[in-house]
């Protein structure tokens, strides 16, 4: 598996609008994009620090994955995402090594990235996302 860097850390929040001031006014980061990903029932806000991004995730539907996460665990770190070269090969390699896949094939995510998730039950409890920017 060829991973290049931590692409982003996903943080589940109840309200992006209420959360942005902490990242901007306290941490000094700048929100550079807000986007809704309808098929994932989520609204996202992005901040960049170095090569890594922070992605705030607000549910647009209580039955969506972020809505369910917040209901069970409250606000907080939801997932870690790694940039991968060859996401399809990375998924095949992970599965061949016994990792349970949430996504058998990549799908479109925020910022136009191809994304796929590995199940936390086989990754030490950490929801892991693989991302690839095929537009680069």
Number of C-alpha atoms within 10 A of each C-alpha: 14 12 16 10 12 17 22 24 19 23 19 25 24 19 14 17 10 9 14 18 15 11 14 13 10 9 9 12 17 15 17 9 11 16 13 18 15 12 9 16 18 22 21 22 23 22 20 15 11 5 9 16 17 21 28 27 28 25 25 18 15 15 12 14 16 26 22 14 18 18 13 9 11 15 18 15 17 21 18 19 23 20 22 24 17 16 23 19 13 17 24 15 13 15 14 10 9 9 17 18 19 14 14 14 14 17 13 15 17 19 14 13 17 21 23 25 22 21 18 16 12 14 12 9 10 15 19 23 23 26 27 23 15 11 7 4
